[in-house]
Amino acid sequence: MALGAWDWGVIGAYLVVVLIIGAAVTRKATSGQELFLAGRSLGFAAVGLSLFASNISSTTIIGVAGAAYQTGISVAHYELMAALILVFMAVFTIPVFLRTRITTIPEYLEQRFGPAACKYVSALTIFLSIFVDTAGSVYAGVLVLQTLIPGVPFLPACIALAAFAGVYTAAGGLRAVVYTDVLQAIVLLAGTGVIAYEVAGQFDFSWSTAMAAVPADKLSLIRPLDDPALPWLGVLIGLPILGFYYWGTNQYIMQRVLGARSLDHARWGAMLAAALKIVPLFLFAIPGALAFAFLPHLDNADQVFPTLIVQLLPVGLTGLVIAGLIAAIMSTIDSTLNAASTLVMYDFVRAEQRGWSPARIVWLGRLTTVVFVVIAAFWPLVIRNFPGLFTYIQQVFSYAVPPMAAVFLMALFWPRVTTPAALATLVVGHAVGAMILGWKIYAQGAGIDDGLPHFTIVAGITTLLCLGIGVLVSLLTPAPVSSHVEGLLWESRDAATAGGPKDYRWHAGAIVLIVAVLIWTFR
């Protein structure tokens, strides 16, 4: 598609503003706590908008719309479950993490189980963050841009995306990441909102007309047990586990929560993000499903969003939507880069414990980010040449989650869990996951049915197995010595702004009610 001068002007203006924001906060990054946690001074709006933006990549927008086009809006359960998980985190676990004053999420495991558990989880998180989240976002983002703007060269585009996000991330740290995420969230919502509006216009803004134009099952959130896209059992036992890990224990998501100026602002930020996670149902999923009515013969479902841009948007608005897609790409890249650098500096280098000066910590932190930028820029070449390798690494992510989720759940909610139990859960759980993944790879290569249920159901069952391992080993080993970390969960339950519209409990109740009403409405 050919972009007009107004389109390029909108895209250029957006990129300039991002650089200005990044440059404006760079001078504040004078210590490790400032570079990696923004000096623990972030307000709730910045926390909430950044949580939302860092989660939404271009692949999320394209993928959710494409899945809705192909199989219906049940894919929106991932977004709605995220809203419920954020409520859960605000009520129960965010207070624990903030009161322990940790800098990385694996650091909490060190306080509970010692350094081995911390380094194990941290190393795996770094690998997945850089080789799956960061490099994968660069790779997928460039493919999206090549679809919308033919002729974009692959490698230069990868380098440009990684370097652009890396410059302000390395220079300004978490504060630059969060403040640019605020802008990127606004641009993202505006761009996708334009598409949703134009799709609604195809049906004269009549919901009854839209419903009559597509098969009923495309607008249903509740799908049968044998549904290949997302069965109802997977929603019940799998999505909560995957969501708990991603939103509650993933460093690149939780880092902005750890940087909040107070417990209240952390909770309000989580509530804002939870409210925003309801929006993709209307901006990504429903427009994708309704597009089936007037674009019924697309060969590739993932082309539905780019096709909507080409067919429905005039000059100028096209640039806004493309700017929104670029914003989605960079908000994920900058978040994962900053988080991976934080894990290296605090879980492995331990610069502050070595007594290093703030200037030396900042310098090494920036250098670490630069190294990760180089990997993120060039690893997409490997992904392009060996697509099967990237698919397997992505699958590793889904099988790596249950053991880590189980360990965090036990650490937070069961003081009796022991260090041997935590380590056994991680090692045995990942061994089981590796065997399942190995069987899937073999079955795919042999062209036979692997006989496994939907991966969300497998995740739920594997987590139950991991919890069982943890409980059994804990009961067979001596009880842990009591520590200050135990009991913080229950001490933090009432740490809220008492009463009134600022009470996070009112916000939590409203979000849960809205999600329940939506599920009932689109059942």
C-alpha angles and dihedrals in degrees: 000000000000117000120214127225090262091054093052089044092055092047092046093048091051093051092047092052091050090054092047091053091048092049093047094060098038094090090060094060096093101130141035093255090051095046096047105026103022089243090294088279106118119133124224096258092054091045094049098044091045092050089054097044096045090055097048111077127170088260089057093055095042094040098048092047091046094048090049090050091051105036108005139259096307086103086074088075087084089061096042092047089052089058091053093046091052089053089050091050093049092051100042121010110026090069090055094050093047095046092051088054093222122170097201129032093232086057087072089060089052090055090051104035110010135256098304094067091044095052093043094055094037094053092049091047092051091051094049093043095054104032098036110022103031103031091036091053091049092049096046092041093056091049089053092049091048089054093051097036109032115209097039105143113236106224098037089050091051091050092046095051095045094043095046093052091039095055097061093034094055093041102042103022123201094342091058090045094051097043093048088046089058090058091042092052091053093047091045093051092045094049096047090041089061090054092048090050093050092048091051088051089061087068096041088254090288116139093197090054091049093049091051092052099061134045112275095238091062089068095046123104095190112073130182124265093257094049108132094211104050122335119205092246090057089054090054102044106016110039094053090056095046090044094048091054095043099044101027108037106018110111097214091055100038096044093086090050090053087051094056117123093233143357091261093054091047091053094044089049090052090049091051091050090048091054091049091050088066090061098071089069087067100031102041113013106040095043089050092051094045091050087071087075095063101020101044100149107055111144092211119038091207088066092067097091095046089046091052089052092051097044104036109033129081125216112292095026089062088059090050092054093046088049086053091053091049088049090053091051096049096042089062095042095050093046095051093045093053093044095049091050090050092053092051094048098044106029099038114013093035090195097176092052088052089057095243118167118256090246092055092047091051092047094051092043090055091046090052090052091051091053090052090048090057091050092047091050097050104029089076086071088063090046091051094048096040106031091164090060091056091048090054092048090051089051089051087060093058092048094044093058104069098061092046092046090050093051093049092047091052092044092053102038108026118052091187094070112114135214094249088051093052093049093045090050092052097045099040093039093053091044089055090047090050091052092050091048091047091053091049091051091048093048092049091050092047093046094237133128111265091211093221123135122240112307092246090058090047089052092053094047092046091051091052088051091050092049089051091052091050094049094046095049091044091055091049095050131062116278114261122257109262114260137186089253092067114085095021089111093063095038089056098053094093097038093115138118099269116243131325131073092309093062106113090212091069089050091049093051092049093051093048090049093049092050091049092050092049093050090049092047094049096035 
